[in-house]
Amino acid sequence: MHRNSASLLLVVLASIGLSAGAKAQLWAIPQKDQVIIPPVRTIPASFFCTHAPLTGPQNGPKSPPLQQKDIAGWPGAGYRIFGGMPPCNWTTTHTEILGAGTLCWGGVEYSAGEWRWEPTDTGLDVLRHYLPRNNGGLLVNLKGIPPRAASNPGADGLVWAPQVYRGSSSTPKDMAGWREYLQRLTMRYRGVVQYYETPNEANHEMKLAPGQILEMNRAIYEAVKRNDPKATVVGPAAAGTPTMAEWVGEYMRIGGKDITDIVSCHFYGQPESVVTTFAQVKAELRRAGAGNKPIWNTESGYFPDSQEAGGPDKSVESRRAKIVRSALLQWAVGIERWYLFGEVNKTPDKQAFDVARRWMAGAKMIRCAVKNRIWECDMERNSRSFMIVWAGPKYPFQLEEKLEYPQNAHFQVPGRYRRMETITGESTLLTARSIAVSPAPILLLDR
């Protein structure tokens, strides 16, 4: 838990000119000067997790079984696996998997009473083999209700891939069938899957109210705790600004807090926006009596053709910088784990993710502050101090072209620092005390 979560919340709300219950147009709120006191503990390697495939590369409409070569070198201390992947042709009676395996209900019970686990077994074995030491384990998102079992068989979660999600935005019409699937799943993968996550983005992708998903999620919790007591239930995998916090708060108030071990939210958007959105989520959790629960960001990232925050982000350099800034600020506010989503095993995403992990894992963050849109995070590792600095946007919730990064920004380097390193790995000795800063973070070292 964040050691000063209540204080952080008040500081953040005051800094943006809001009371605890106030509303505002987020995109119109400028970045204010503020200081964040991060968690006191050492940043664990398990903070840095990614999404991994359960099948091999797509080959037209087909996916071969996952092989060791497909996952070798994959970044992250732990992996999140979507239950609804790869694409399926779902009919009202059976499922045709256009690939090697999936953990969704229709992906293991192709038709009523016809269970096929072998492709999924293969993928999980490969993923487990390549998890690093002291890893973060496997998290499975239980997404995907086949049409034959859906109360609304035509409910599509996403228009871009209806063959994957047809029916998945629905709750089960037959809870007994849902419970049987969960019983078989949690028994089969006891000790293999460490975390089970409720269906993806019930508030955003599925467009369901908290009360509509509660009993479906309760069945997940009961099955996990009965069959694999060491496993953890993560949820509700909510997304969307500015309504995410309110939805999560209502879900917790009506009973979700009793069936949730770890709260999961998707903090998409500009990296600096997480300071405000986390405070909003935390406030709702506290009001619901769930303020002590850990919070994970189980999905967010930056893509070449992203529409995050309402605008495109096609710059490789920008994407690389945002990944590093996101890691820093998520830890600063109190998020305990981040699952990066996107092209995580390709440059520049992997390179940026590895830089963030190398800079942060095993260190303590002492303080993170912003003044005149210049961010600085004071860090410490093995009694040696270092600092990470960058220039942030004026409007953290704005469109890409309206962020307004500061021009010709400079930072006065404290005298103890003698060397600087960029996120691309370039290291140089400091010859001046004033250095130019940009949205790309810079590491300052004492030698």
C-alpha positions in Angstrom: 0.0 0.0 0.0 1.1 3.6 -0.7 2.5 4.9 2.6 0.9 8.3 2.2 -2.1 7.5 -0.1 -4.5 9.9 1.7 -1.9 12.7 1.7 -1.1 12.1 -2.0 -4.8 12.2 -2.9 -5.3 15.6 -1.2 -2.1 17.0 -2.7 -3.1 15.9 -6.2 -6.7 17.1 -6.0 -5.5 20.5 -4.6 -2.9 20.8 -7.3 -5.4 20.6 -10.1 -8.0 22.8 -8.3 -10.5 20.1 -7.3 -12.2 19.1 -4.1 -12.6 15.4 -3.4 -16.1 15.3 -5.0 -15.6 17.9 -7.7 -15.9 17.4 -11.5 -13.8 19.0 -14.2 -13.0 18.7 -17.8 -9.7 16.9 -17.5 -8.3 18.0 -20.9 -8.5 21.6 -19.7 -6.5 21.1 -16.5 -2.9 22.3 -16.7 0.0 20.6 -15.0 0.6 22.2 -11.6 3.7 22.0 -9.4 3.5 19.2 -6.9 5.6 16.7 -4.9 4.8 13.0 -4.7 6.1 10.8 -1.9 6.5 7.3 -3.4 6.3 3.9 -1.6 9.3 3.3 0.7 10.0 -0.2 -0.5 12.5 -1.3 -3.1 11.1 -1.5 -6.6 10.8 -5.2 -7.4 11.6 -6.7 -10.8 8.0 -8.1 -10.8 6.7 -4.5 -11.3 7.7 -4.9 -14.9 5.4 -7.3 -16.7 4.1 -7.6 -20.3 1.5 -9.4 -22.4 2.6 -12.6 -24.0 1.0 -14.9 -26.7 -0.5 -18.3 -26.0 0.1 -19.3 -29.6 2.7 -19.0 -32.3 2.8 -16.2 -34.9 -0.3 -15.7 -37.0 -0.1 -17.5 -40.4 -3.0 -16.1 -42.3 -6.1 -17.1 -40.3 -4.2 -19.8 -38.4 -1.8 -19.8 -35.5 0.6 -22.7 -34.9 1.3 -23.9 -31.4 3.6 -21.7 -29.3 7.2 -22.8 -29.4 10.2 -21.9 -27.3 11.7 -19.7 -30.1 8.5 -17.6 -30.1 9.0 -16.5 -26.5 12.7 -16.6 -26.0 13.9 -13.1 -25.0 10.3 -11.9 -24.3 10.5 -8.9 -21.9 8.9 -8.8 -18.5 9.0 -10.6 -15.1 5.5 -12.0 -15.7 2.9 -12.3 -18.5 -0.7 -11.5 -18.9 -2.6 -13.8 -21.3 -5.9 -12.8 -22.9 -8.5 -15.5 -22.4 -10.2 -14.6 -25.7 -7.2 -15.0 -28.1 -6.6 -16.1 -30.8 -9.5 -15.5 -33.3 -12.4 -17.9 -33.1 -15.3 -18.6 -35.4 -18.1 -19.0 -32.9 -21.5 -20.3 -34.0 -24.5 -20.9 -31.8 -23.4 -24.5 -31.4 -19.6 -24.9 -31.6 -16.3 -23.1 -31.8 -13.7 -23.3 -34.5 -10.4 -22.1 -33.2 -8.4 -20.4 -36.0 -5.2 -21.1 -34.1 -3.5 -23.3 -31.6 -5.4 -22.6 -28.4 -7.1 -20.2 -26.1 -8.2 -20.1 -22.5 -11.6 -18.6 -23.2 -14.6 -20.8 -22.4 -15.4 -21.6 -26.0 -11.7 -22.2 -26.7 -11.5 -25.2 -24.4 -15.2 -26.4 -24.7 -15.6 -26.3 -28.5 -19.2 -27.6 -28.2 -21.3 -28.7 -25.3 -19.3 -31.4 -23.5 -16.4 -31.4 -26.0 -13.3 -30.2 -24.0 -9.9 -29.7 -25.6 -7.0 -28.6 -23.4 -3.9 -29.8 -25.3 -3.1 -26.7 -27.3 -3.5 -24.5 -24.2 -1.3 -26.9 -22.2 1.5 -26.5 -24.7 1.4 -22.7 -24.7 1.4 -22.5 -20.9 4.3 -24.9 -20.6 6.4 -22.8 -23.0 5.5 -19.5 -21.1 6.4 -21.1 -17.8 9.7 -22.3 -19.1 10.8 -18.8 -20.1 9.7 -16.9 -17.0 12.7 -15.4 -15.3 13.9 -16.2 -11.8 11.9 -14.3 -9.1 9.2 -13.9 -11.7 5.8 -12.3 -11.5 4.0 -15.5 -12.7 1.1 -15.9 -15.2 -2.0 -13.8 -15.1 -5.0 -15.0 -17.2 -7.8 -12.7 -18.2 -11.0 -14.7 -18.4 -12.5 -13.1 -21.5 -14.9 -14.6 -23.9 -18.4 -16.2 -23.6 -19.3 -18.3 -26.6 -22.6 -17.4 -28.3 -24.2 -20.7 -27.4 -23.7 -19.8 -23.7 -24.3 -16.1 -23.8 -27.4 -14.3 -22.6 -26.8 -11.9 -25.6 -25.1 -14.0 -28.3 -24.7 -10.9 -30.6 -22.9 -8.7 -28.1 -19.6 -7.7 -29.6 -16.9 -6.3 -27.5 -14.9 -4.7 -30.3 -16.0 -3.9 -33.8 -12.5 -4.5 -35.2 -12.5 -8.2 -34.3 -16.1 -9.5 -34.0 -14.9 -13.0 -34.7 -12.9 -13.0 -31.5 -15.4 -11.3 -29.3 -18.8 -12.3 -30.6 -20.9 -12.9 -27.4 -18.0 -12.0 -25.1 -19.6 -8.7 -24.0 -22.4 -10.7 -22.6 -22.9 -12.5 -19.3 -23.6 -16.2 -19.3 -27.2 -17.3 -19.8 -26.4 -20.4 -17.8 -24.3 -19.8 -14.7 -24.0 -23.5 -14.1 -22.1 -23.9 -17.4 -19.9 -20.9 -16.5 -19.1 -22.5 -13.1 -18.3 -25.8 -14.7 -15.8 -24.1 -17.0 -14.2 -22.3 -14.1 -14.1 -25.5 -12.1 -12.2 -27.4 -14.8 -9.9 -24.5 -15.6 -8.8 -23.8 -12.0 -8.3 -27.5 -11.2 -6.3 -28.2 -14.4 -4.0 -25.2 -13.9 -3.6 -25.3 -10.2 -0.1 -24.1 -9.4 0.5 -23.1 -13.0 -1.6 -19.9 -13.2 -1.0 -17.6 -10.3 -3.5 -14.9 -11.1 -7.0 -15.0 -12.5 -8.4 -11.8 -13.8 -12.1 -11.0 -14.3 -13.4 -10.4 -17.9 -11.6 -7.5 -19.7 -13.0 -4.0 -19.3 -16.5 -4.7 -18.3 -17.2 -1.0 -18.0 -15.6 0.0 -21.3 -15.3 -2.8 -23.8 -18.2 -4.9 -22.5 -20.4 -1.8 -21.7 -21.8 -3.5 -18.6 -22.9 -1.9 -15.3 -21.2 -3.2 -12.1 -24.3 -5.1 -11.1 -24.4 -6.9 -14.4 -21.0 -8.5 -14.0 -20.9 -9.0 -10.2 -22.3 -12.6 -10.0 -20.2 -13.7 -13.0 -17.1 -12.5 -11.2 -18.2 -14.0 -7.9 -18.2 -17.4 -9.6 -14.6 -16.8 -10.6 -13.6 -15.9 -7.0 -15.3 -18.9 -5.5 -13.8 -21.4 -8.0 -10.3 -20.0 -7.5 -10.4 -20.0 -3.7 -11.9 -23.5 -3.6 -9.6 -25.2 -6.1 -6.3 -23.2 -5.9 -6.3 -21.2 -2.6 -2.7 -19.9 -3.3 -3.9 -18.2 -6.5 -5.1 -14.6 -6.5 -8.2 -13.0 -8.1 -7.5 -9.7 -9.9 -10.2 -7.3 -11.1 -12.3 -5.7 -12.3 -9.9 -4.8 -15.2 -11.7 -1.5 -15.7 -10.7 1.2 -18.3 -11.7 4.6 -19.6 -11.3 8.1 -18.4 -13.0 9.8 -16.7 -15.6 7.2 -15.7 -13.3 4.4 -14.7 -12.9 5.5 -11.1 -16.7 5.9 -10.5 -17.4 2.5 -12.0 -14.8 0.8 -9.9 -16.0 2.5 -6.8 -19.6 1.3 -7.4 -18.4 -2.2 -8.2 -16.6 -2.4 -4.9 -19.5 -0.9 -2.9 -22.1 -3.5 -4.1 -19.9 -6.4 -3.2 -16.8 -6.4 -5.5 -14.5 -5.7 -2.6 -15.3 -9.1 -1.1 -14.4 -11.0 -4.3 -11.3 -9.0 -5.3 -7.7 -9.5 -3.9 -6.0 -7.0 -6.2 -7.7 -4.1 -8.0 -6.8 -3.9 -11.7 -7.3 -0.8 -13.8 -6.0 0.2 -17.3 -4.4 3.6 -17.0 -4.2 4.5 -20.7 -3.3 8.1 -21.7 -0.3 10.3 -21.4 2.1 9.2 -18.7 1.6 12.3 -16.5 -2.2 11.8 -16.4 -1.8 8.8 -14.2 -1.2 11.1 -11.2 -4.7 12.4 -11.4 -6.5 9.2 -12.5 -4.8 7.1 -9.8 -5.9 9.6 -7.2 -9.5 9.4 -8.5 -9.5 5.6 -8.3 -7.9 5.6 -4.9 -10.5 8.1 -3.6 -13.4 5.9 -4.9 -11.8 2.8 -3.3 -11.5 4.5 0.0 -15.1 5.6 -0.1 -16.1 2.0 -0.8 -14.0 0.6 2.1 -11.4 -1.0 -0.2 -8.7 1.6 0.1 -6.1 -0.9 1.4 -6.3 -3.2 -1.7 -3.2 -3.2 -4.0 -3.7 -1.6 -7.4 -2.2 -3.0 -10.6 -2.3 -1.6 -14.1 -2.9 -4.8 -16.1 -2.9 -3.1 -19.5 -1.7 0.1 -21.0 0.9 1.1 -23.6 1.8 3.2 -26.6 1.4 2.1 -30.2 2.6 3.3 -33.6 -1.0 4.1 -34.7 -2.4 4.8 -31.2 -5.5 6.8 -30.7 -4.9 7.2 -26.9 -6.0 10.4 -25.4 -8.0 11.1 -28.6 -5.0 11.7 -30.9 -2.4 9.7 -32.9 1.1 9.0 -31.6 3.3 7.8 -34.4 6.7 8.9 -33.2 9.1 6.2 -32.2 11.0 8.5 -30.0 7.8 9.7 -28.3 6.7 6.2 -27.7 10.0 5.2 -26.2 10.0 8.2 -23.9 6.5 7.6 -22.7 7.1 4.0 -21.7 10.0 5.1 -19.4 7.9 8.0 -18.0 4.9 5.7 -17.4 7.0 3.2 -15.4 8.4 6.0 -13.2 5.1 7.8 -12.5 3.1 4.6 -12.0 5.5 3.5 -9.3 5.6 7.0 -7.8 1.8 7.1 -7.2 1.5 3.6 -5.8 0.7 1.2 -8.6 2.4 -2.0 -7.7 2.6 -3.8 -11.1 2.4 -2.7 -14.7 1.6 -5.0 -17.7 2.8 -3.2 -20.8 0.6 -3.8 -23.9 1.6 -3.4 -27.5 4.6 -4.6 -29.6 6.5 -5.4 -26.4 9.1 -7.7 -28.1 10.0 -5.3 -30.8 12.3 -2.2 -30.8 11.7 0.4 -29.5 9.2 -0.9 -27.0 11.4 -3.6 -25.7 14.4 -1.4 -25.5 12.5 1.3 -23.6 11.0 -1.2 -21.2 14.4 -2.7 -20.5 15.8 0.7 -19.8 13.1 1.5 -17.3 13.6 -1.8 -15.6 17.4 -1.4 -15.5 17.1 2.1 -14.1 14.4 1.3 -11.5 14.5 -2.4 -10.4 16.3 -2.9 -7.1 16.2 0.9 -6.3 14.1 3.0 -4.1 12.3 6.1 -5.3 12.7 8.8 -2.6 10.7 11.6 -4.1 9.1 12.6 -7.4 8.3 16.3 -8.2 7.3 18.6 -11.0 8.0 22.3 -11.2 7.4 24.4 -14.2 6.7 21.2 -16.1 10.2 19.8 -15.3 9.9 16.4 -13.6 12.6 15.0 -11.3 12.6 11.7 -9.5 15.2 11.2 -6.8 16.3 7.5 -6.6 18.7 5.5 -4.4 20.4 2.1 -4.9 23.0 0.5 -2.6 23.4 3.9 -0.8 24.1 5.7 -4.0 21.8 8.4 -5.2 20.8 9.1 -8.7 18.1 11.2 -10.5 15.9 10.9 -13.5 14.6 14.1 -15.1 12.4 15.1 -18.1 10.1 17.8 -19.5 6.4 17.0 -19.3 3.3 18.4 -21.1 1.3 21.4 -19.9 -2.0 19.5 -20.5 -1.6 15.8 -19.6 -5.1 14.9 -20.7 -5.0 16.7 -24.1 -4.7 15.4 -27.6 -1.2 14.6 -28.8 -0.8 17.8 -30.8 -2.1 19.9 -27.9 0.1 18.6 -25.1 2.3 21.7 -25.1 5.7 20.4 -24.0 8.0 23.2 -22.8 10.4 24.7 -25.4 14.1 25.1 -24.6 13.7 23.7 -21.1 16.8 23.5 -18.9 17.5 21.8 -15.6 20.1 22.8 -13.1 22.0 19.7 -12.2 22.9 19.2 -8.5 26.6 19.3 -7.9 27.0 15.7 -6.9 26.1 14.4 -10.4 28.9 13.9 -12.9 27.5 11.8 -15.7 24.2 11.5 -17.7 22.7 8.6 -19.6 19.9 8.8 -22.2 17.1 6.2 -22.8 18.9 5.1 -25.9 22.0 4.1 -23.9 24.3 7.0 -24.6 26.5 8.0 -21.7 28.4 11.3 -21.4 30.3 13.2 -18.7 28.6 16.4 -17.7 30.6 19.5 -18.6 27.9 22.1 -17.5 25.5 22.4 -14.6 22.6 23.4 -16.8 21.4 20.8 -19.3 18.6 20.8 -21.9 15.7 18.5 -21.0 13.0 17.1 -23.3 10.2 14.5 -23.0 12.8 11.8 -23.1 14.0 11.1 -19.6 17.7 11.5 -18.6 19.5 9.5 -15.9 21.9 11.6 -13.8 24.7 9.7 -11.9 27.4 10.6 -9.4 30.1 8.9 -11.5 
